[in-house]
Amino acid sequence: MADTKHDDGERVVSNETPRPLKGHERHIQHTHAGKAWTAWCRAELTQFDWTFTSIDHATYAIQQDQRLAPCPACVAVVVRILTEDTETDP
């Protein structure tokens, strides 16, 4: 699926399959009940995936300069949702 744009021309994160993560990157797990086993970037997760369990968990890792980093696509979606003042996600 191609990228779409808002009326103001701002690029929206596409629904394409996320790129493979680098060795130190981990997805941020969606915490909404209807999104179980899904990352914020729409990657499908398994019970064996090591993920950040919430946005807070990923934020603390960044603040504490941890070796592991959140998936850039997950971060982009979260930032977009927070700056658009909306409760819907991709």
N, C-alpha and C positions, 0 to 999 in steps of 0.2 A: 504494500500500500504506500502510495506516495505521501510526502509531507503535505500538510495542509497549512493554510495561513489564516490568521484572524482577519477581521475587517480592516484592522490598522496595519496589516502587512507583516505582523510579527510571526516568526516561524514557530510552529507547534511541533513538539516531539512526535516523530512518526510512530506508526504501529509495527514497524519492521522488526525482525528478530535482532535483539541486542548483540553487539559485538562480543566476542569471547573476552572474559575478564583476564587481566594480567594477574600474575601470581599473588600479588599483595592486595588485590581488590576483592570485595565481597558485596553481594546484593544487600539491599535493605528490605527486610520482609514487611509485607503489607500487614497492618494490624486490624483491619476491618474484617468482620466475620465472613462476609461474602467474598473476600479476596484471599482466603486461606491458601497457602502454598504458592503464592504469587509475590514477586518482587514489585517494587514501585515502577520499574521500567518494563513490566509485563513479562519478565522472564519467569518460566515455570520452575518451581523449586521442588526438591524432594526432602524427605526427612533426614537425608545424609548430607545435605548442603550446609556449609558453615555460613551463616548470614548474620548481619546485624539484626537484632530482634525488633528494633523500632527505630524511628527517626532520632529519638533521644540517644539511643545506644550509639548510633553512627556519629552523632554530634559530639558526644563525650570522647569518642576515639579521636576525632579531629582535634578537639581542644587539648587533649593530653598528648598529642603528637605520637600516636601509636603507629606501629609498623603497618598494620592493616588499614586499608582505606575503603570508604564506601564506593560502590559502582558509580562512575560519573553520570551514567544515564539515569540511575535512580535519584541522584542528587539533583539533576536538571529537572526532573519531573516534580520533585518536592518543592524546589525553589519556584518553579513556574506556578504551581498550585497556590503557594503561599503569597506570591506577589500579585496574582490575579484575583485574590479575595473570593475564591469559589470553593465549594465543598465537593465538586466533582473531580474525578481523576480519569486518566485515559483508560 
